[in-house]
Amino acid sequence: MKARIGIMPEELIRKRLLAMAQGLYTPGADEPLVWYTSLNAVSQVLCPENIRLLRLIDSEKPQTMTELARLTGRAKSNLSHTLKSLRDKGFVRLERQSGNTLKPVALFTDFEIISSSEIENEIRRVAQDREVA
């Protein structure tokens, strides 16, 4: 389960989204679905500790947050905060079980960082064409 993560300036990310919404740009099948403005921004979410956590969730398949806390030795409140952040970024899913129990499911365990001048140039071209029209 590999996530392709793109790195592009915020201005181009915005232009890309606008061009997609206007039907002027269709992402390629191999284009990243998740975009960040810098490697630093990615590293804050995908630090080694969080990558280990995702891989542990994938291999051990804990059924509850309590079980995951036991496996990691981390407090449930700390895990809950981390998992919500990973969920918001699209790297983990929290499935509601019976009662108020959440089951963590890792969506990705491997990561590929893409910084593509081809994609950036295409976004610039589409945005420039739109401004000219």
C-alpha positions in Angstrom: 0.0 0.0 0.0 2.0 2.9 -1.3 1.0 6.5 -1.2 2.3 8.9 -3.9 2.8 12.3 -2.3 3.4 15.4 -4.4 5.5 18.4 -3.5 4.6 21.6 -5.2 4.4 25.3 -4.3 1.1 26.3 -2.7 0.3 28.7 -5.5 0.5 25.8 -8.0 -1.5 23.5 -5.8 -4.3 26.1 -5.8 -4.1 26.6 -9.5 -4.2 22.8 -10.1 -7.4 22.5 -8.0 -9.0 25.4 -9.8 -8.1 24.0 -13.2 -9.4 20.6 -12.2 -12.7 22.1 -11.0 -13.1 24.0 -14.3 -12.4 20.9 -16.3 -9.2 22.4 -17.8 -6.9 19.9 -16.2 -7.2 16.1 -15.7 -4.6 14.6 -13.4 -2.7 11.6 -14.8 -3.4 8.2 -13.4 0.1 8.1 -11.8 -0.2 11.6 -10.3 -0.1 11.9 -6.5 -3.5 12.3 -4.8 -2.0 14.0 -1.8 0.0 17.3 -2.1 2.2 19.2 0.3 4.1 22.5 -0.1 7.4 21.2 1.2 9.3 18.2 2.3 9.2 19.7 5.8 5.4 19.7 5.8 5.4 16.0 4.8 8.0 15.1 7.4 5.9 16.6 10.1 3.1 14.1 9.3 5.2 11.2 8.1 7.9 11.2 10.7 9.6 7.9 11.4 7.4 7.3 14.5 4.2 7.7 12.5 5.4 5.5 9.7 6.3 2.8 12.3 2.8 3.3 13.8 1.1 2.8 10.4 3.2 -0.3 9.7 2.3 -1.7 13.1 -1.4 -1.1 12.5 -1.1 -2.9 9.2 0.8 -5.9 10.5 -0.9 -6.4 13.9 -4.4 -5.2 12.9 -5.5 -4.1 16.3 -9.3 -4.1 16.8 -9.4 -1.2 19.2 -7.5 1.9 20.3 -6.9 0.2 23.6 -5.2 -2.7 21.9 -3.1 -0.3 19.8 -2.1 1.6 23.0 -1.0 -1.7 24.5 1.0 -2.7 21.4 2.8 0.7 21.3 3.1 1.5 24.9 1.6 4.9 24.2 -1.3 6.6 26.0 -4.6 6.3 24.2 -5.0 10.1 24.3 -1.7 10.5 22.5 -2.5 7.9 20.0 -5.9 9.4 19.4 -4.4 12.8 18.5 -1.8 11.2 16.2 -4.4 9.0 14.4 -6.8 11.9 13.9 -4.0 13.8 12.3 -3.1 10.8 10.1 -6.8 10.4 9.3 -7.2 14.0 8.3 -4.3 13.6 5.9 -5.7 10.4 4.4 -3.2 7.9 5.7 -5.4 6.0 8.2 -9.1 5.2 8.6 -10.9 5.0 12.0 -13.7 2.5 11.7 -16.5 2.8 14.3 -17.1 -0.6 15.9 -19.9 -1.6 18.4 -20.4 1.0 21.0 -18.0 3.9 20.9 -14.9 1.8 19.9 -12.7 2.8 17.0 -10.6 0.4 15.0 -7.6 1.9 13.3 -6.9 0.8 9.7 -3.7 1.9 7.9 -4.4 2.9 4.4 -0.7 3.3 3.4 2.5 1.8 4.7 5.0 2.9 2.0 5.5 6.4 0.6 6.8 7.8 -2.6 7.6 11.5 -2.7 7.1 13.1 -6.1 8.4 16.5 -7.2 7.7 16.8 -10.9 8.6 19.8 -13.0 6.5 18.2 -15.8 3.3 18.5 -13.6 4.3 22.0 -12.4 4.9 23.2 -16.0 1.6 21.7 -17.2 -0.3 23.5 -14.3 1.5 26.8 -15.2 0.5 26.3 -18.9 -3.1 25.6 -18.1 -3.3 28.5 -15.6 -1.7 30.8 -18.2 -4.1 29.7 -20.9 -7.1 30.3 -18.6 -5.8 33.9 -17.8 -5.3 34.7 -21.5 -8.8 33.4 -22.5 
